């Protein structure tokens, strides 16, 4: 059974539609109007072996904040929907990813208890057409709406592009691990009997 979900969010600020397949091969069609962000989402899905179609139209004449945050909301909702009752998933995932001088760690728990720890200093305010502080905003929205406990730490790094790229790749790899099925798990991986 393929774990997929289609979600749509339309507000006065954004109009976003997405289809997510957790059990994909890393194919993506992404258009948010923010080139660097598109590239990061492509890396997330490529390294997470997820297929993603995502079209976002936002008030970029203001800035990229609403588009990036709402994309995190929609992706989080799609991930939660595609996972369903979370039966059989490993639940936890951790990845360390180097990108030249940068080394990022992402560790997550598909716990149903949203929490973000973001211990990252990004030197540049902008990376291309992307406000670097929106990295944290995207991750917070994703965490809240997917029900993830998410820890993101930068162990080393000076180049802003490398830092953010390492984070998105690590997020993809950690999600791939956490969403993987394990036939030894009966129900969910919790002594409570639910996640």
C-alpha positions, 0 to 999 in steps of 0.5 A: 500500500502506497502512503500518499496524501493530497492537501490544499491550503488557500488563504488571502496570502497563499494558495498551495497544493501538494501531493506527497508519496512517502514511498517514492523514489525522490521525484519532485515537481516543485514551484514556490516562486522562491528558487533557493527554497525550491532547491531545498525541497527538491533535496529534502525529497531526493534524500528522503526518497519521497515523491512530491508535487507542490505548487505554491502561489504566495504574496512574494511582493511582501516577502517569502515568509507566508509562502515558506511557512504555509508550505511547511504547514501543508507538507506537515499536514500531508505527511501526517495524513499519509502516515495514517495511524503510524502502524509499523513505522520505526518512529525515530530517525537521525541523520548527520550530513556534511556539506563541505565545511558544514555538518548538520544533525537532524534527529526526529520522533514522529511522536504526535508531540510537536516540538522544535529545537533549532540550534543553528546560526546562519551567517547570511541574512539572505541566500539568493532569493531566500531569507535564511531565517525562514529555515526555522519558520519552515521547520517549525510549521512542519513540526507542528502540523506533522506532529514531529519532535524535531531537533536540528543542530549545526555542528560546524559550518560557515557558508550559509548555503552549505548549512541550509543544504545540509539541514534539508538533506539531513531532514530528508534522511531522518524522515526516510528512516523514521517513516520506514516500516519494520515488520517486527513492530506490531501496531505502533512503536509506543508502550502507550499503544498510540502515537 
